[in-house]
Amino acid sequence: MPRSSSARALKGAPEAAAGPTPFEITAARVRQSVALRDLGVAPENLRAGEPADDDIPLLADTLFAAGQLQPLTVRPGRRKEKAHMALDGRRRLLALQHLVAQGRIDDGLLVDVFVETDPARQAAAVVLTNTAVPVHVADVIGAIGRMLASKLEVPAIARALGYAEIEIKRLAALSALPEVALEAMKAGRLTLKQAKLLARLPDRDERVALARMALDGHGFPDWRVNERLDVSEVNAGDARCTLIGPERYAAAGGRTEADLFGERAPVLLDPALLTEAWTARAREIALVFEAEGLTVHVTAGAEPDLPDDLETPGYVYGGLLPAAEMAAYREARSRHEIASETAAEVLAGTTEPGPVDAVLIDMIRAKLAMDQIALGGRAVTILVLSPDRRTGIHVRSWTPVEPDIVEDPDPQTDDDRKVDPPAAPFSPPQAAAPEPEVEGVGHALHALRTEVATRGLIRALADDTKTAMTALIARLFSQVVSRAHRPRGESALGISAQAFNPVGGRVIETLDGVVRQRLDDRRAAWEASGLTVIGWVHGLDDADRSTFLAELTALTLDLREERTSLIRRPARSEAAELAALADADLTRHWTPDAPFLTSHSRPLLLGMLEAMDQADDRAAALKKPELVARVAEQAAARRWAPASLSWTLAPDPDEGETYPTEAPADDGVAADDPGADGRAVDAVDAEDVEAEAGAAGAGDEADGTGAFEVTTAGVYALVQAAE
């Protein structure tokens, strides 16, 4: 049995609509301009018979100053009615008629209206307000600016528009924004919250520049404006306020200015009084410890100048102290954490000296006990107290540096004394790596080979974001966890890096050249954005950011070995692991070319042909330029590269294990064959070996034991170095 039409409609079956939907009716509304004389109030309007209220003259003034912002909703007139009758907007119509009566406008003024022809929509307009398109807040801001320019007061504007006075004050503050900012708001590229941030900036030129950047689609740097305001203002969130509180600050004569928009903490206009009040309170607590013989410095700014022979305990982690001392330290640290929590809870409820001083003194004593254990039992002699946002006071303790123990030149022997042997240094495991080919290879050629191999792995790592991230995290881990002292850089992150760019080397376009070009394109995109590096990088999507990280990480790779006597085995081990993870294959992007092959001797070139099964008597008779061309041609045809350029281990077909890949043995290096820098390749002499051996062992940073070169500050330096 066929279904009824109503059943089909309920199931959503395709069927011709009986008429236009309400949404289609709304979209089809006619917006037009109608002469004021042709407008009247529809009798079905709920307030059609009411007289004009007392605020109609005020509304007339606002309309005259700001213009009409919202269209009236009208229907066509019937019989003896005027041509159009207002269903919504009666007060605005009365205000316009009041202006006609005053002679300020004539009755031919064109009024913006929506014409409703659908009966259902006409009925809705009678009982609902704002059935027209809502007014954009940017239009309201601009209108209020024009009203203020016409000498209308804020209370009058608030009554006329039906806004609270505080809202009018806020919108009035926004009316000082440049016109380009209002355009960006109407275009949806600047939010109201961002506009409020923009209005707080005192420099008009900066406001225009930031608004223009947003309008052009480059985004708005909220963080930059917030940072600028935080630096230029002292607000109620300052660390000094935790101990002082607003009442004590006000009692000292301090003034406070509330944020007009209610979105930021109140600004303290007298920070000097705040510092004086905090210092006086901290001195009261310091007197307790000075009475016990400690020297206490109280500072709300920079730390005081202390003697150079003092030290403060750093972070204590497992292994730094003996087991018993470590257990005692952890217990003392737990007591200090509990005391700090108690102090924070008390300060959250009151700043009265009675209850606050007791918990702060307990917290400082717990800190002293913890630090003295960390210092190996040495007594703390100096305390430095500074503001803390959570506990009111931050404590740093200092003690004299432990003197070096001078060995007795004539020690007495004690056969019964037992001395524990020094613990063996931790030796991390290393992955297997191929052995270098050094027989018959000069220093310059070895350096060239490792350089090209490095560039090949750069390309592989740049194309494998996961492995690149693994490499970077591993490098960061080795730096951060190491106990070796490294000076702090100027960057927020304690990491620095340098792009691979050896002196005299050449960029290989299909290998690291591709990576450098990608980074150069990113540099150009950043410069065009007008954003800071952090802001620009933060705006990238996750996939693009991961690729960017892979490119930067890959370009810090440095596996070059300057001489055959300076083999960087730990770096080779890292390279072997990375190559395996990234499935690195140099021949995907490059095969030996003429510049690379020219640095090889004739026996080495013939050995390459033999490895490709292309060796014959005719090749041996070729001159070196023709031989280079022959090898390059055969290598390109077979996508082949020497095994010495690979960082991976070849599988042993018999044992199923890995072993270092061996290349054909070289017969030696011709004395007249040029090296990578155009000079003759010299044999390794004893003086070179001795000099190089003396240069080795200068530490991880100096001898390059890692696969990544880390020497210069700033990640963006990588991008600049890629040019």
Summary of the structure (lengths in Angstrom):
residues: 723
radius of gyration: 39.7
end to end distance: 77.4
largest distance: 128.6
contacts: 2000
relative contact order: 0.06
helix: 49%
strand: 9%
